[in-house]
Every structure is written in structure tokens, then in C-alpha cells.
């Protein structure tokens, strides 16, 4: 149940962040927004780690170095979401983002990429993905 609740919060947060960042970018610039958003996120996370952190940063030497690109992807995500929403509007841009996320997540699962446990994809899983994509497209037919 916690996974479902956290996923709902993540989806809501991502939609709000995309719109907030776009509006902020309209006023101060896209790259300036990216710096501000990343900086605020870093500061808040640092405070959380200081008071609640229970991991061991020294274990970073044992991590696949590819996974350190998460920060780079964060910059790309903020920039492209701002550009998408400013060009297409929130619903259309997020519709396309959802389809892209769903497709890439399915490929990661099916192929067992990035140390994930492969998920066997049969006709029902492909049909489920197709139904979700069709539902998203029907929801926002004319982008």
C-alpha cells in the first residue's frame, strides 16, 4: 500500500513541479530556474540527511558509476518539462511524458536493465500497456 501512496504523491508532485517550474522559468529564465530548483532541492535534502540520514555515503565507491547520472538526468528533466509545458500546455505535455515513461519503464522491466529483476512480458502485460497508452491518448486527443 505504501508504494501506491508514494506513487500517487510522486505523480501529483511531478505535475505541480512541472507547472511551477514553467511559470518560474517564464519570469527568471529556464536555466536560472533549473539552478534554483536544484539548489533548493539540494539544501532541503542535505538538511534531511543531517537529521534523518541512515545510509553510508562511503558506499558510493561500490555503486555502478552510471547511476551517478541521476543528477544530470534531473537537469535534463527540468529543462525538457519546462519546454514541453510552455509549448504544449500541462495536459498535453504530461500526456506525452506519461507515454514515454510507461514505454521506457516497460522496456527496463522486460529487459531487466540497470540491475532490475526482469519481468516476463506476455500478451496481458502488452495489452495492459496498450490500454493505458490508448486511455492517455483518448483523454487528450488533440494536443
N, C-alpha and C positions, 0 to 999 in steps of 0.2 A: 504494500500500500504506500510506503514512503516513497518508492520510486515513481509511482504515479503522481503523487502530490508534488514532488520536486520537479517532475517533468512539466506539469501544468504551470508551476511558478516560473520555470525557465522559459516556457513559451510566452507567457504574459510579459515577463521581464524583457525578453528579446524584442518583442513588438514595441513595447514602450521605449526601450533604449533606441531602437531604430528611428522612431519618430522624434524623440527628444534630441538625438544627435543631429538629425537632419535640420531641425529648427535652429539648433545652436550653430550648426555649420553655415546656415543662411546668414547669421549675424556676425560670426567671427572667422569663418573660413573652415574648410574641411580638415586641413592638416592641423590647424590650431585646435579644432575640436578633438581630433584624434589624440593630440598631446595631452589636452586637458582631461579627457575621459580616461586615458591610460594612466595618467598621473594620479587622478583621484582614486582609481581602482587600485593602483599600487599602494598608495598611502593607507587606504582602508584595509587592504589585505595584510599589509605589514603590521598594523595595529592588531588585527585578529590573530596573526601568527604569534605576536609577542605574548598575548594574553591566553590564547586558546590552542596554539600550535602544539601538536604532539608527534610530529614527524621528525625526520633527521635529514637536514639539508646535505649532510656529508654523503648521503647515499646517491647523490646526483652523479657521482663518478661511475655508478653501476647502471645508469639509465642509457637506453638507446639514444644516442645524440640527436637522432631525427625528431624525437619527442620534444626537444627544446625549441622547435619551430612554432610551438603554440603561441608564443608572443608575436612572432612575425605574422602568423595567421590572424591574430587579433587585430593587428593594424590593417591587414587586407580586408577583414570582415567589416570593420568600422567604416573604412573608406567606401567599399562597394555597396554596403547597405545604404549609406547616405546618398550616394549617386543614384542607386536604384529607386529609392523612395522619392528623391527630388525629381526624378524623371518620370516615374510611373504612378506615384502615389502609394500610400501604405499598403492597401489591399492587394493591388496588382504585383507590386514588388515582393511582398511577403509570400504571395501565392507561388511565384516563380522560385523564391528561396526555398519554400517548403518542398516543392517538387525536386529541386536539386539536392536538398538534404536527404530526402527519402531515398532517392536513387543512389546517392553515394553511400549512405548508411547500409542499404541493402547489399551493395557490392562489397563493402568492408565485411559485413557478416557472412555473405556467401563464400567469399574467398579466404576468410579468416585472416585478414590483413592486420598488421600492427599488433600482433600478439593477442588478437581476439580469438575466441573459440569459434571455429567455423559452424555456421548454421546451415543445415541441409535445406535447400530450397526446392520444394516440389511445386506442383501446379497450384495448390491452395495458397502458398505464400506469394507466388507471382500474381495470382488473381487478386489477392488482398491488396497488394501494392498498386495494381492497375486500378482497382476500385477506388482507393484513396486518391490517386492522381486524377482520375476522372471526376471524383467528387470535388476536388480542389478547382479543377478547370471549370466545372459547371457553376460552382459558386461565383467565380469571377470570369465569366465567359468573354467579355470584351475588355481586354487590357489595353 
